[in-house]
């Protein structure tokens, strides 16, 4: 299934904001010429962005967020077209890419998961004028025109961990997860650090349980794992590192708190309500995609090939993304029912959370949006002895201090070598 969406040649009356001081001018051909600020590149081209989604778009937070990002960027760039294909596996990645280039004129081709995006590197040299991109899970292979991208979701996950740790009454929290990879380990570890900081403030011993389904989108298996976490391990707060709505459905059935990921599932999809969803985080993939689009439009033959934007990176939209919403969006943020920051905490959940935790969530969010604090800088990393054995990186022995507190890990290490669980996480068979 695929679709082509675009606005080439359609004139609009309002300027499109690129940065605070960058404006867009319509020329006679209908193509926008972006007048750059000092140091920025002039944009004179139209562009077709093609995304190969590994899953369906409808009913998923992952592909749904990528699809939303492309549509928001079309609103900002009237010369941008967006085309896509759904449910693409690695055996179809390159043939689909070549079809998108030949029939749709794709200028940027994205595989929105690593397992099916990596094959694009094999054809990148055959299409030197096309940018190819794959989301990062554990591998950091790049080429001149093969870009790797992942947003700094871990920062919002740390905030979610603070909230989850403050909400649990049984002191048991569960994650329905996909499979071990650096991406999953990194996100789960950030969530766990938030839980541990809440536990320290509250003087509680809180357990985190993780059980793997084996893939990203297995609704039946995800539901079964959610029930196991609740019924067998007495978890009264659950979240997921998978992509279907099944864990949320089980949380609603069982009357436990759910912590969302990737999108504001209540506000954007109308899934469940804030009576079940304590908080979500929302990913604005458009931050990284905009960087690719602007570089391609400017004719840059040597774009940045590793993109890892965090909460201090932002996009400016021409209109609020929802009524009354902000036009400046950080790469990721806690968001629930179209509320952001501490207002994203469910009105039903907030009275249950200690004021000290609320203040810490607010302060840490502000610091991360300003780029002056990061959970992966502040905390020590001690290995649990579990994780993913990589070809070049072994799982550190349990108890090994891999990183001391107040040390900054490199982006390369976070993206490709953070292959272990932090000490204290319970990995279930």
matplotlib code that plots the C-alpha trace (Angstrom):
import matplotlib.pyplot as plt

x = [0.0, 1.3, 0.3, 1.6, 1.0, 2.2, 1.7, 4.0, 3.1, 0.4, 0.9, 0.2, -0.1, 1.8, 5.6, 7.0, 9.3, 12.6, 14.4, 13.5, 14.9, 14.5, 11.6, 10.3, 9.7, 7.4, 9.0, 7.2, 7.8, 5.9, 9.2, 10.1, 13.5, 14.5, 16.4, 19.0, 20.4, 24.2, 25.8, 22.7, 22.4, 20.0, 17.2, 15.9, 14.7, 11.6, 12.0, 10.3, 10.7, 9.9, 9.5, 9.5, 7.5, 8.3, 4.8, 1.3, 0.9, -2.6, -2.7, 1.1, 2.9, 6.2, 5.3, 2.4, 4.9, 7.1, 4.0, 2.8, 6.3, 6.3, 2.9, 3.8, 6.9, 4.7, 2.7, 6.0, 7.5, 4.9, 7.5, 7.9, 6.1, 5.8, 5.4, 5.4, 5.0, 3.9, 4.9, 8.2, 10.6, 14.4, 13.8, 11.8, 13.7, 15.9, 13.4, 10.9, 13.5, 14.3, 10.6, 10.1, 13.0, 11.9, 8.1, 7.8, 11.0, 12.1, 15.1, 15.3, 14.5, 14.2, 13.9, 12.2, 13.7, 17.3, 16.6, 14.9, 16.7, 20.3, 20.1, 19.8, 23.5, 24.0, 22.4, 23.5, 26.4, 24.1, 22.1, 24.7, 22.1, 19.7, 19.9, 19.3, 18.6, 18.1, 17.0, 19.7, 19.2, 22.8, 24.7, 26.4, 27.2, 27.3, 28.2, 28.4, 24.7, 23.6, 22.5, 21.8, 19.2, 17.7, 16.2, 17.2, 14.1, 16.0, 15.7, 11.9, 12.0, 14.0, 11.2, 8.7, 10.7, 10.5, 6.7, 6.3, 8.5, 6.3, 3.1, 3.6, 2.0, 3.2, 6.8, 6.7, 6.9, 6.9, 8.1, 6.6, 9.7, 10.7, 14.2, 17.6, 19.4, 21.3, 18.2, 16.1, 18.7, 19.4, 15.7, 15.0, 18.1, 17.0, 13.5, 15.2, 17.4, 14.3, 12.6, 15.7, 15.9, 12.3, 12.9, 15.8, 13.6, 10.7, 13.0, 11.4, 12.8, 11.2, 11.6, 11.6, 10.7, 11.3, 10.0, 10.7, 8.2, 10.8, 9.8, 8.4, 4.8, 3.2, -0.1, -1.1, 2.3, 2.5, -0.9, 0.1, 3.3, 1.4, -1.0, 2.0, 3.7, 0.4, -0.8, 2.4, 4.7, 2.2, 3.1, 0.7, 2.5, 3.5, 5.0, 6.3, 9.2, 7.0, 4.7, 1.1, -1.7, -2.1, -0.3, -2.4, -5.6, -4.5, -3.6, -7.1, -8.7, -6.6, -7.0, -3.2, -1.3, 0.1, 3.1, 3.1, 5.9, 6.7, 3.4, 0.8, -1.5, -4.5, -4.2, -3.1, -4.9, -7.7, -6.5, -7.8, -7.8, -5.8, -7.6, -5.3, -2.4, -0.4, 2.0, 3.4, 6.3, 6.0, 8.7, 9.0, 10.9, 10.5, 13.5, 15.9, 14.0, 14.0, 17.8, 18.0, 15.5, 17.2, 20.6, 19.2, 17.4, 20.6, 22.5, 24.8, 26.7, 28.3, 25.4, 25.8, 25.6, 24.9, 21.8, 21.1, 19.0, 17.8, 15.5, 17.5, 17.0, 13.7, 11.5, 9.5, 6.1, 4.1, 0.9, 0.2, 0.0, -3.2, -5.5, -3.6, -0.4, 3.1, 4.7, 8.2, 8.6, 11.7, 12.7, 11.0, 8.9, 6.5, 3.0, -0.4, -3.8, -2.1, -0.6, 3.2, 5.7, 4.3, 0.8, 1.2, 0.9, -2.7, -5.0, -5.9, -2.3, -0.9, -2.4, -0.8, 2.7, 4.9, 5.4, 9.2, 8.9, 6.7, 9.3, 12.2, 10.4, 9.8, 13.4, 15.1, 12.9, 13.8, 17.5, 17.5, 15.7, 18.4, 21.2, 22.7, 21.8, 21.5, 20.8, 23.5, 26.0, 24.9, 24.5, 27.0, 26.5, 26.9, 26.3, 23.6, 25.5, 22.6, 22.0, 23.0, 26.4, 27.7, 30.4, 32.8, 31.3, 30.8, 28.3, 30.2, 30.4, 27.7, 28.9, 31.3, 31.3, 31.3, 30.9, 31.4, 28.9, 29.5, 31.2, 29.8, 29.5, 30.1, 27.2, 28.8, 29.0, 25.4, 24.1, 26.2, 27.8, 25.4, 24.5, 23.8, 21.1, 21.8, 22.4, 19.1, 16.8, 15.0, 15.1, 12.4, 12.6]
y = [0.0, 3.5, 7.0, 10.2, 13.5, 16.9, 20.6, 21.6, 24.9, 25.8, 29.4, 30.4, 33.8, 33.2, 33.0, 29.7, 30.1, 28.1, 29.8, 32.9, 35.1, 32.9, 33.6, 32.0, 33.8, 32.5, 32.9, 32.8, 29.1, 28.3, 27.0, 28.5, 30.2, 30.3, 33.4, 32.0, 33.6, 34.0, 30.6, 28.9, 27.4, 28.9, 26.5, 26.6, 23.1, 21.1, 17.7, 14.3, 12.5, 8.7, 6.7, 2.9, 2.0, -1.5, -1.7, -0.4, 3.3, 3.1, 1.6, 2.1, 4.8, 4.3, 4.5, 6.8, 9.3, 9.1, 9.6, 12.6, 14.1, 14.0, 15.6, 18.4, 19.1, 19.3, 22.1, 23.9, 23.3, 23.6, 22.3, 19.1, 15.9, 12.8, 9.3, 6.1, 2.4, 0.3, -3.1, -3.3, -6.0, -6.2, -8.4, -5.6, -2.6, -1.9, -2.9, -0.6, 2.2, 1.9, 1.9, 5.0, 6.7, 5.7, 6.2, 8.8, 10.8, 10.2, 12.4, 11.1, 7.5, 6.4, 3.0, 3.6, 0.7, -0.5, -4.2, -3.1, 0.2, -1.0, -2.6, 0.9, 1.3, -1.3, 0.8, 4.3, 4.4, 3.7, 6.8, 9.5, 12.4, 10.6, 10.7, 7.4, 7.0, 4.3, 4.6, 3.4, 0.4, -0.9, -0.4, 2.9, 2.2, 5.4, 6.5, 9.9, 9.8, 7.2, 9.0, 7.4, 9.0, 8.5, 11.1, 11.4, 9.7, 8.6, 12.0, 11.9, 8.3, 9.4, 11.8, 9.1, 6.9, 9.5, 9.6, 5.8, 5.4, 7.9, 6.2, 2.5, 1.3, -2.3, -1.2, -3.3, -1.8, -3.8, -3.3, -5.2, -5.1, -6.2, -7.7, -6.7, -4.1, -0.9, 1.2, -0.8, -1.1, 2.7, 3.6, 1.0, 2.1, 5.8, 4.8, 2.8, 5.7, 7.8, 5.0, 4.7, 8.5, 8.5, 5.4, 7.2, 10.3, 8.2, 5.8, 2.8, -0.4, -0.5, -3.4, -3.1, -6.2, -6.6, -9.4, -9.7, -10.5, -11.1, -8.4, -4.9, -5.6, -8.8, -7.7, -11.1, -11.8, -8.2, -8.6, -11.9, -10.4, -7.4, -9.8, -11.8, -8.6, -7.6, -11.0, -12.8, -9.9, -7.6, -4.7, -1.7, 0.5, -0.9, 0.6, -0.9, -1.0, -2.5, -0.9, -2.2, -0.8, -4.2, -3.4, -0.3, -2.3, -4.8, -1.9, -0.5, -4.0, -4.6, -1.1, -0.3, 2.8, 2.8, 5.0, 5.6, 5.9, 7.5, 9.5, 11.3, 8.3, 10.0, 13.3, 12.2, 8.9, 9.0, 5.8, 5.2, 8.3, 9.9, 7.7, 4.9, 6.8, 8.5, 10.2, 9.6, 11.0, 12.4, 12.1, 14.8, 12.9, 16.0, 17.6, 15.2, 14.9, 18.7, 18.6, 16.1, 18.0, 21.4, 19.8, 18.1, 21.2, 23.2, 20.8, 19.6, 16.6, 15.9, 16.0, 15.1, 11.4, 10.9, 12.7, 12.4, 15.5, 15.8, 18.0, 21.1, 20.6, 22.0, 22.6, 25.7, 25.0, 27.5, 26.8, 25.1, 21.3, 21.2, 24.1, 26.2, 24.1, 25.5, 26.1, 25.4, 21.7, 20.0, 16.7, 14.8, 15.8, 14.3, 14.9, 13.6, 14.6, 17.6, 18.9, 19.1, 19.3, 18.6, 19.3, 16.1, 14.1, 12.7, 14.8, 11.5, 10.6, 13.9, 14.0, 10.6, 11.9, 13.6, 17.3, 16.8, 14.4, 16.9, 19.6, 17.4, 16.4, 20.1, 21.1, 18.3, 18.9, 22.6, 21.7, 19.2, 21.6, 24.1, 21.5, 21.8, 18.4, 14.9, 11.6, 9.8, 12.3, 12.5, 8.7, 5.9, 2.9, -0.5, -3.6, -6.1, -8.7, -9.0, -7.4, -8.0, -9.6, -7.6, -8.7, -6.0, -5.4, -8.0, -7.6, -6.3, -8.7, -8.1, -5.4, -3.7, 0.1, 0.9, 4.7, 6.8, 9.5, 13.0, 11.7, 12.2, 9.2, 9.8, 9.7, 6.8, 4.8, 5.6, 4.7, 1.6, 0.2, 0.7, -3.0, -3.9, -3.5, -1.5, -3.3, -4.1, -4.6, -7.9, -9.6, -12.3, -15.5]
z = [0.0, -0.8, -1.3, -2.8, -1.0, -2.1, -2.6, -5.4, -7.1, -4.5, -3.4, 0.2, 1.8, 5.0, 5.4, 6.4, 9.4, 9.2, 12.1, 14.0, 11.2, 8.1, 5.8, 2.6, -0.6, -3.5, -6.9, -10.2, -10.8, -7.5, -6.0, -2.6, -2.3, 1.4, 2.4, 4.9, 8.0, 8.2, 7.8, 6.5, 3.0, 0.4, -0.5, -4.1, -4.9, -4.5, -3.0, -2.7, 0.6, 0.5, 3.6, 3.6, 6.8, 8.2, 9.7, 9.0, 9.8, 11.2, 14.7, 15.4, 17.3, 15.4, 11.8, 12.7, 14.1, 11.0, 8.8, 10.9, 10.7, 6.9, 6.7, 9.1, 6.9, 3.8, 5.6, 6.2, 2.8, 0.0, -2.5, -0.6, -1.6, 0.6, -0.8, 1.2, 1.3, 4.2, 5.6, 3.9, 5.0, 4.3, 1.2, -0.4, 0.8, -2.2, -4.9, -3.3, -3.1, -6.8, -7.6, -5.6, -7.3, -10.8, -10.5, -7.8, -8.3, -4.7, -3.7, -0.1, 0.7, 4.4, 5.9, 9.2, 11.1, 11.0, 10.1, 6.8, 6.3, 6.3, 2.8, 1.4, 1.9, -0.9, -3.5, -2.3, -4.7, -7.7, -7.0, -6.0, -6.2, -3.8, 0.0, 1.7, 5.4, 8.0, 11.6, 14.0, 16.3, 16.9, 13.6, 12.6, 8.9, 6.9, 3.4, 1.8, 0.9, 3.5, 6.6, 10.0, 12.3, 15.8, 18.1, 21.7, 23.1, 26.2, 27.7, 27.7, 28.9, 32.0, 32.8, 32.3, 34.7, 37.4, 37.0, 36.9, 40.0, 41.8, 40.8, 41.5, 44.8, 44.4, 43.6, 40.5, 37.0, 33.7, 30.1, 27.2, 25.0, 21.4, 21.6, 22.9, 20.7, 21.5, 20.8, 23.2, 25.9, 25.8, 26.1, 28.8, 30.8, 30.7, 32.0, 34.7, 35.8, 36.3, 38.3, 40.5, 41.1, 42.2, 44.4, 46.1, 46.8, 48.1, 50.0, 48.2, 46.6, 43.1, 40.7, 36.9, 34.9, 31.2, 29.0, 25.2, 22.5, 19.8, 17.4, 17.2, 16.2, 17.6, 19.2, 20.5, 22.1, 23.5, 25.1, 26.7, 28.1, 29.5, 31.3, 32.7, 34.0, 35.7, 37.0, 37.8, 38.7, 40.3, 38.1, 38.5, 36.0, 32.5, 29.4, 26.1, 23.7, 21.0, 18.5, 18.8, 21.0, 22.7, 26.0, 26.4, 25.9, 28.6, 31.0, 30.5, 31.1, 34.2, 35.7, 35.9, 34.8, 31.3, 30.2, 26.5, 24.0, 20.6, 20.3, 22.4, 22.1, 23.8, 22.0, 18.6, 18.3, 20.8, 22.3, 25.8, 28.2, 30.9, 33.4, 32.1, 30.4, 33.1, 30.6, 27.1, 25.2, 21.7, 19.1, 16.4, 13.7, 11.6, 13.4, 11.7, 8.5, 8.2, 8.4, 5.6, 3.5, 3.9, 3.0, -0.1, -1.2, -0.8, -3.0, -0.3, -1.6, 1.8, 4.4, 8.1, 8.2, 11.9, 13.2, 17.0, 18.0, 21.6, 23.5, 22.9, 19.2, 17.8, 14.8, 14.2, 12.6, 10.7, 12.6, 16.0, 15.5, 17.6, 18.8, 21.3, 20.9, 20.6, 17.3, 18.6, 19.3, 20.8, 19.2, 22.0, 25.0, 27.5, 26.1, 27.0, 25.6, 23.9, 27.1, 27.5, 30.3, 33.8, 32.4, 30.5, 33.7, 33.9, 36.0, 37.7, 38.3, 39.4, 42.9, 43.6, 42.9, 45.5, 44.9, 45.0, 42.0, 40.1, 40.7, 39.6, 36.4, 35.6, 36.5, 34.6, 31.5, 31.5, 31.9, 29.1, 26.8, 27.5, 27.0, 30.5, 32.0, 30.8, 32.7, 30.8, 31.9, 35.5, 36.3, 36.7, 34.4, 36.1, 34.0, 34.8, 32.8, 30.4, 27.0, 23.4, 22.5, 19.5, 17.1, 18.3, 21.8, 24.5, 27.3, 30.3, 33.3, 35.9, 38.4, 36.0, 36.2, 32.5, 32.9, 36.0, 37.1, 35.6, 32.5, 29.0, 26.7, 23.0, 20.6, 18.8, 22.1, 23.0, 19.5, 18.8, 22.0, 24.9, 24.6, 28.2, 30.8, 33.9, 37.2, 38.9, 35.8, 35.9, 32.4, 32.3, 30.2]

ax = plt.figure().add_subplot(projection="3d")
ax.plot(x, y, z, "-o")
ax.set_aspect("equal")
plt.show()
